[in-house]
Amino acid sequence: MQLDGRKMWITGASSGIGEALALAASRRGARLVLSARRAEVLEQVRDRCEGSPHHQVVAVDLADGDGIRRAAEEVLADGPVDIVVHCGGVSQRALAQDTREEVDRKLFEVNYFGTVALTKALLPAMLERGRGHFVVVSSLVGKIGTPLRSSYAAAKHALHGFFDSLRAEVWDQGLRVTIICPGFIRTRVSHNALTGDGSPQGTLDRAQANGMAPEACAAEILRAIEGEKSEVLIGGRERWAVHLKRFLPGTFERVIRKARVT
């Protein structure tokens, strides 16, 4: 799939991987719809994109189901969506025993239910056209579980279950699904990650600071989209944890107990 002239909707486009992806996709000729909660920040990102007057800003909160449906109606009224990149989300930095139930629910509301709601709002139009591509920015913890990420990992695992099933259902109708599993990427995700009481951590993890640049991650995501890959692992040595769990699960369990995940 070539991006030139394609309409690409990116959630979580105000910072991090989403922002880097918006800038890179604009250079390849994509027409962008940029979403996150803060319209003023999205407008700043749009201004830095190539062809900025042709891109659309639609503020949306992934925890607001009605708002998601209204946003989808607004975007579809301006023409069909070719690619949607689910990049919005919030991480976690707390032990399971210290995490309040309302925080568990918020992590699922944003990371899972919001993503699924937007997918279902766009799915009928894509099926009618016989064309469309869902790109889900999950995480390596969508494949493994680590300390301090219990509900975040659970929500990401749920995304894999939903989108693997969806891929099998719509493949012969012209739709594609790509799941992206980043490891440590140098963004503000740890600053915004929720602690046990729901407040943001507010600090940069050492592992995050030493991670891959978001621009490099965005380049790999675009290659995965253009190649219509089903699933891609992105990052450094942390990617090997996925293979370790699959082939040497006992060794993985011993390693993950002591792994530096912050």
SEPAZA-491855 format. One record per residue (C-alpha): residue in one letter; y, x, z. Coordinates in steps of 0.2 Angstrom, whole numbers, plus 5000, padded with zeros to 4 digits. Each point is the difference from the previous one (the first is absolute). Layout:
<tidrens>
aYXZ...
</tidrens>
This chain:
<tidrens>
m500050005000q501750074995l501549965012d501349994987g500749824999r498849945013k500749905015m499550085016w500349925017i499950125014t500149955019g500550125013a501250074987s501450055012s499250165006g498550125000i498749984987g500749844993e501750084997a499250154992l499049894989a501549894994l500950164995a498650074991a499549844991s501849974994r499950174992r498549944990g500949844994a499349875012r501149855004l500049995019v500149865013l500350095017s499649915016a500150045019r500949915014r501850084997a500849964984e501450135003v498850145001l499149944984e501649994991q500350195004v498250044993r500449904984d501650094997r499050165000c498749944988e500150034981g500649844991s500649935017p500949844992h498349944994h499250015017q499949855012v500250005019v499149875010a500050015019v498449945008d499250015017l498150024998a499849915017d500849844993g498849904989d501349884994g501250144996i498650084990r499749844989r501949984997a500150184995a498549984988e500849854992e501750094998v499250154991l498849904989a501549894995d500750164992g498450044990p498250045004v499550155011d498950134992i499650115015v500349975018v499950155012h499749945018c500850155009g500849915015g499250015017v500250075018s498950125009q499450025018r500050145013a499249935016l498349995008a499049844998q500149975019d501950015000t500449894985r500549835003e499249854991e501649954992v500250184993d498249994993r500549844991k501650074993l499150154993f498849874991e501449894995v501050144991n498650114994y498749874995f500649824999g501750034992t499250114987v498749864996a501349865000l501050094987t498450044990k499549815000a501849954995l499950114984l498249984996p500149844990a501350064988m499050164997l498449904997e500949894988r500750154990g498350095001r500950165006g500650075016h499750155012f500049995019v500250175008v499750015019v500750155010s498750005014s499650165010l498650125003v499849895016g499549864989k498450104998i499950085017g500649965018t501050135010p500750005018l501749915002r499849894984s498749865006s500949854993y500950094986a498350074994a499249835002a501449924989k499850134987h498149985000a500349814997l501050044985h498650104992g498849855003f501249884992f500550104985d498350074996s499449815000l501549964989r499750144988a498249934997e500749824997v501450044988w499350154990d499449904985q501749905000g501050154996l500750055017r499850165009v500050065018t500450175006i499950055018i500950165005c499550095016p501350125006g499850125014f501450095008i501649984990r501750075005t500949835003r500749915015v498549905003s499750075017h501849975005n499749814997a498249995006l499849885014t499550055017g499049895012d501549895005g500649984982s501450125001p500150144986q499450175005g501750084994t499350174997l499250104986d498250055002r499650184997a498649954988q501249894990a501350144999n498750124993g499449874987m500249984982a501749964992p500249824996e500550054982a498450084998c499149855007a501049894988a499550104985e498149985005i500249825002l500849984983r498650104992a498849885009i500949854993e500050064982g498250055001e499649835008k499050095014s499149895012e500350115015v500950175003l500150115016i501650095001g500550145012g499450175007r498450055009e500049845010r499349914985w498350095004a499849895015v499649864989h498550104992l499550075017k499849825007r499049954985f498850144999l500050075018p500549865011g499550085016t501050164997f501549884995e499949915017r500150175009v501450074990i501149845000r500049995019k500950175001a501049984983r501950025001v500649834993t501850025005
</tidrens>
